[in-house]
Amino acid sequence: MKKIIILIVITAASITPAQSKYMIYFKDKGIPSGSQLNKTSLLFKSAEKELAPLAVERRKQVM
């Protein structure tokens, strides 16, 4: 009896869809003019301080 119940549960679980499909639409708002990353910007300088020199060298090798 237990085997039949387990078989029914497994069969029912495999028949039902596991995930639903959703459509997602993104709107590109563009890059604001003040947020570009230049070597003279404060954002670039603060990011450069946080990165280890070894990490910068690894990135140079990849690029």
LUMLO-158363 format. One record per residue (C-alpha): residue in one letter; x, z, y. Coordinates in pm, 1 decimal, decimal comma. Example, Ala and Ser with C-alpha at 12.3 -4.5 7.8 and 13.67 -1.06 7.14 Angstrom:
! LUMLO-158363
ATOM   res       east         up      north
ATOM     A     1230,0      780,0     -450,0
ATOM     S     1367,0      714,0     -106,0
! end
This chain:
! LUMLO-158363
ATOM   res       east         up      north
ATOM     M        0,0        0,0        0,0
ATOM     K      281,2       88,1      239,6
ATOM     K      453,9     -240,8      165,9
ATOM     I      142,0     -435,6      257,7
ATOM     I      102,9     -248,9      587,8
ATOM     I      469,7     -302,6      672,3
ATOM     L      437,6     -671,3      586,3
ATOM     I      130,4     -706,4      809,6
ATOM     V      302,6     -530,5     1100,5
ATOM     I      615,6     -745,3     1070,1
ATOM     T      409,5    -1063,9     1042,2
ATOM     A      196,1     -972,2     1343,6
ATOM     A      504,8     -887,5     1548,0
ATOM     S      671,9    -1217,7     1465,0
ATOM     I      363,1    -1424,7     1547,9
ATOM     T      304,7    -1280,9     1895,2
ATOM     P      528,4    -1417,1     2171,9
ATOM     A      807,2    -1183,5     2270,8
ATOM     Q      829,3    -1287,6     2634,0
ATOM     S      609,4    -1444,8     2893,7
ATOM     K      729,6    -1725,4     3115,6
ATOM     Y      738,1    -1673,8     3489,4
ATOM     M      814,4    -1925,6     3761,1
ATOM     I     1041,3    -1793,2     4034,4
ATOM     Y     1089,2    -1982,1     4358,0
ATOM     F     1378,4    -1902,0     4589,9
ATOM     K     1391,1    -1989,5     4956,7
ATOM     D     1733,6    -2067,0     5095,4
ATOM     K     1754,1    -1903,2     5432,4
ATOM     G     2103,2    -2033,8     5497,8
ATOM     I     2410,1    -1846,0     5610,4
ATOM     P     2377,6    -1667,6     5944,4
ATOM     S     2637,0    -1782,6     6194,5
ATOM     G     2781,9    -1433,5     6243,8
ATOM     S     2838,6    -1359,9     5876,5
ATOM     Q     3094,2    -1626,6     5789,1
ATOM     L     3413,4    -1493,1     5638,2
ATOM     N     3709,7    -1593,3     5853,5
ATOM     K     4060,5    -1453,4     5824,4
ATOM     T     4022,1    -1300,3     6169,2
ATOM     S     3685,5    -1131,0     6103,4
ATOM     L     3649,9     -757,4     6054,7
ATOM     L     3476,0     -812,8     5722,5
ATOM     F     3776,8    -1004,4     5587,1
ATOM     K     4021,4     -739,1     5704,5
ATOM     S     3819,6     -454,0     5551,9
ATOM     A     3787,3     -640,7     5220,6
ATOM     E     4160,3     -712,9     5221,8
ATOM     K     4235,3     -341,4     5261,5
ATOM     E     4015,0     -251,5     4964,6
ATOM     L     4169,0     -503,1     4723,4
ATOM     A     4482,8     -417,3     4533,1
ATOM     P     4778,7     -654,6     4584,6
ATOM     L     4777,3     -734,9     4213,3
ATOM     A     4412,1     -841,6     4233,9
ATOM     V     4491,9    -1073,7     4524,9
ATOM     E     4778,9    -1230,9     4329,5
ATOM     R     4554,9    -1287,3     4026,3
ATOM     R     4296,6    -1457,4     4246,1
ATOM     K     4565,8    -1680,9     4399,8
ATOM     Q     4668,3    -1797,3     4052,5
ATOM     V     4312,2    -1896,6     3966,2
ATOM     M     4246,3    -2080,7     4289,8
! end
